[in-house]
């Protein structure tokens, strides 16, 4: 990626995070990036092209910080947990990424042109998590009965939901990460041995949640 293109995408992510989609003006992005509006249109053709490229930039940046701190001695489940928790951190670039992603997700409800690129970017994230789940199943750290893709869809949706509440200051960073860890333990618990081999977690009666 060229320096100018990278600067444009970084400026776009910042503008989306700070002012939302409605506040995204091509001229403002070009000014922050230090390029002419003509160059911006040359790279991205139109506003939707810029937003799609910004989505990919946000996803690539998230992939980079989700994998930070990985060690050769980490288990497959450790890597999976770190990847999911990586989406909720107090670091400025993570907060900016989360703000921009949540804004793009919400805007896609009304802007049909955003739906396909958002779905494609989301699918890439789901695929990464599904692969991580499958690897942990291969090492016996996660129950083999789980469907990796379905579980990945559930977990990424949970991360998005917690992220939204976290960004709105409804819950703290610590609480959001604690809730996510608890969900990981419940959804992807290690295999257990039962006297009845036909027993599955789905057989457990679901009771109503107690009122708080």
C-alpha positions as CSV (number, residue, x, y, z in Angstrom):
1,X,0.0,0.0,0.0
2,X,1.4,3.4,-1.0
3,X,2.0,6.0,1.8
4,X,-0.6,8.3,0.3
5,X,-3.3,5.6,0.0
6,X,-2.5,4.5,3.6
7,X,-2.8,8.1,4.8
8,X,-6.2,8.5,3.1
9,X,-7.5,5.3,4.6
10,X,-6.2,6.3,8.1
11,X,-7.9,9.7,7.8
12,X,-11.1,8.1,6.6
13,X,-11.2,5.7,9.6
14,X,-10.6,8.6,12.0
15,X,-13.3,10.7,10.3
16,X,-15.8,7.9,10.5
17,X,-15.0,7.3,14.2
18,X,-15.2,10.9,15.1
19,X,-18.1,12.2,13.0
20,X,-19.9,9.2,11.6
21,X,-20.8,8.4,8.0
22,X,-22.9,11.5,7.6
23,X,-20.0,13.6,8.7
24,X,-17.6,12.0,6.2
25,X,-16.7,14.6,3.6
26,X,-14.3,13.7,0.9
27,X,-12.6,17.1,0.9
28,X,-12.1,16.9,4.7
29,X,-10.5,13.4,4.4
30,X,-8.2,14.7,1.6
31,X,-7.2,17.7,3.7
32,X,-6.4,15.5,6.8
33,X,-4.5,13.0,4.6
34,X,-2.5,15.9,2.9
35,X,-3.6,15.0,-0.6
36,X,-5.9,16.6,-3.2
37,X,-9.5,15.6,-3.6
38,X,-8.7,14.6,-7.1
39,X,-6.1,12.1,-5.9
40,X,-8.6,10.6,-3.5
41,X,-11.1,10.1,-6.3
42,X,-8.4,8.6,-8.5
43,X,-7.7,5.9,-5.8
44,X,-11.3,5.2,-4.8
45,X,-13.6,6.6,-7.6
46,X,-16.4,7.6,-5.2
47,X,-17.6,7.8,-1.6
48,X,-18.8,4.2,-1.5
49,X,-15.4,3.0,-2.9
50,X,-13.7,5.0,-0.1
51,X,-15.9,3.5,2.5
52,X,-15.3,0.0,1.2
53,X,-11.6,0.5,1.3
54,X,-11.8,2.0,4.8
55,X,-13.6,-1.2,5.9
56,X,-10.8,-3.3,4.6
57,X,-8.3,-1.0,6.3
58,X,-10.1,-1.3,9.6
59,X,-10.2,-5.1,9.3
60,X,-6.5,-5.3,8.5
61,X,-5.6,-3.1,11.4
62,X,-7.8,-5.2,13.7
63,X,-6.1,-8.4,12.5
64,X,-2.7,-6.9,13.4
65,X,-3.5,-5.9,16.9
66,X,-5.6,-9.1,17.6
67,X,-2.4,-11.2,17.0
68,X,-0.1,-9.0,19.1
69,X,1.6,-10.8,22.0
70,X,1.3,-14.3,20.5
71,X,4.0,-16.6,21.6
72,X,5.2,-19.9,20.3
73,X,4.2,-21.6,23.5
74,X,0.6,-20.3,23.4
75,X,-2.1,-23.0,23.0
76,X,-4.7,-22.8,20.2
77,X,-7.3,-21.7,22.7
78,X,-5.1,-19.0,24.1
79,X,-4.7,-17.6,20.7
80,X,-8.4,-17.7,20.1
81,X,-9.2,-16.0,23.4
82,X,-6.6,-13.3,22.7
83,X,-8.0,-12.7,19.3
84,X,-11.5,-12.1,20.6
85,X,-10.4,-10.0,23.6
86,X,-8.2,-7.9,21.3
87,X,-11.3,-6.2,20.0
88,X,-12.0,-4.6,23.4
89,X,-9.0,-2.6,24.7
90,X,-8.5,1.0,25.9
91,X,-5.8,1.6,23.3
92,X,-6.6,4.6,21.0
93,X,-6.3,2.7,17.7
94,X,-8.6,-0.1,19.1
95,X,-11.2,2.4,20.3
96,X,-11.1,4.2,16.9
97,X,-11.4,1.0,15.0
98,X,-14.4,-0.1,17.1
99,X,-16.1,3.2,16.7
100,X,-15.7,3.2,13.0
101,X,-16.8,-0.4,12.7
102,X,-19.9,0.1,14.8
103,X,-20.8,3.2,12.7
104,X,-20.4,1.3,9.4
105,X,-22.5,-1.5,10.8
106,X,-25.3,0.8,11.8
107,X,-25.2,2.8,8.6
108,X,-25.5,-0.3,6.5
109,X,-29.0,-0.7,7.8
110,X,-29.9,2.4,5.7
111,X,-27.2,2.5,3.0
112,X,-27.7,-0.6,0.9
113,X,-24.4,0.0,-1.0
114,X,-22.5,-0.7,2.3
115,X,-24.1,-4.1,2.9
116,X,-22.1,-6.2,0.5
117,X,-18.7,-4.9,1.5
118,X,-19.6,-5.1,5.1
119,X,-20.8,-8.7,4.8
120,X,-17.6,-9.6,2.9
121,X,-15.4,-8.0,5.6
122,X,-17.5,-9.7,8.4
123,X,-17.2,-13.0,6.6
124,X,-13.4,-12.7,6.6
125,X,-13.4,-12.1,10.4
126,X,-15.8,-15.0,11.0
127,X,-13.6,-17.3,8.9
128,X,-10.5,-16.4,10.9
129,X,-12.3,-17.1,14.2
130,X,-13.7,-20.4,12.8
131,X,-10.2,-21.5,11.8
132,X,-9.0,-20.7,15.3
133,X,-11.8,-22.7,16.8
134,X,-11.1,-25.7,14.5
135,X,-7.4,-25.6,15.5
136,X,-8.4,-25.6,19.2
137,X,-10.7,-28.5,18.5
138,X,-7.7,-30.3,16.9
139,X,-5.7,-30.0,20.1
140,X,-8.7,-31.1,22.3
141,X,-9.1,-27.7,24.0
142,X,-12.6,-27.1,22.6
143,X,-15.5,-29.6,22.3
144,X,-15.5,-31.3,19.0
145,X,-19.3,-31.2,18.8
146,X,-19.3,-27.5,18.1
147,X,-19.7,-26.2,14.6
148,X,-16.7,-23.9,14.1
149,X,-18.4,-21.5,11.7
150,X,-21.7,-21.2,13.6
151,X,-19.8,-20.7,16.9
152,X,-17.6,-18.1,15.2
153,X,-20.7,-16.2,14.0
154,X,-22.1,-16.2,17.6
155,X,-18.8,-15.1,19.2
156,X,-18.1,-12.3,16.7
157,X,-21.7,-11.0,17.1
158,X,-21.2,-11.1,20.9
159,X,-18.0,-9.1,20.6
160,X,-19.9,-6.5,18.5
161,X,-22.7,-6.3,21.0
162,X,-20.4,-5.9,23.9
163,X,-18.3,-3.4,22.0
164,X,-21.3,-1.2,21.4
165,X,-22.2,-1.1,25.1
166,X,-18.5,-0.5,25.9
167,X,-18.3,2.4,23.5
168,X,-21.5,3.9,25.0
169,X,-19.9,3.7,28.4
170,X,-22.7,1.4,29.6
171,X,-20.0,-1.1,30.8
172,X,-16.4,-0.7,31.5
173,X,-13.5,-2.2,29.6
174,X,-12.9,-4.6,32.4
175,X,-16.5,-5.7,32.6
176,X,-16.8,-6.1,28.8
177,X,-13.7,-8.3,28.7
178,X,-15.0,-10.3,31.8
179,X,-18.4,-10.9,30.1
180,X,-16.6,-12.1,26.9
181,X,-14.3,-14.4,28.9
182,X,-17.3,-15.9,30.6
183,X,-19.0,-16.5,27.3
184,X,-15.9,-18.2,25.9
185,X,-15.9,-20.5,28.9
186,X,-19.5,-21.4,28.5
187,X,-19.8,-21.7,24.7
188,X,-16.4,-23.4,24.1
189,X,-15.9,-25.4,27.2
190,X,-13.6,-28.3,27.2
191,X,-15.1,-31.7,26.5
192,X,-16.7,-33.4,29.5
193,X,-17.4,-37.0,30.1
194,X,-20.9,-38.1,31.0
195,X,-22.2,-41.5,31.9
196,X,-24.8,-41.1,29.2
197,X,-22.9,-40.7,25.9
198,X,-26.1,-39.2,24.2
199,X,-26.1,-36.3,26.6
200,X,-25.5,-32.9,25.0
201,X,-25.7,-29.4,26.3
202,X,-28.7,-28.8,24.2
203,X,-30.6,-31.3,26.3
204,X,-30.3,-29.1,29.4
205,X,-33.6,-27.3,30.2
206,X,-33.5,-23.5,29.7
207,X,-34.8,-21.6,32.6
208,X,-35.9,-18.0,32.6
209,X,-33.2,-15.5,33.5
210,X,-33.7,-14.0,37.0
211,X,-34.6,-10.4,37.2
212,X,-31.8,-8.1,38.4
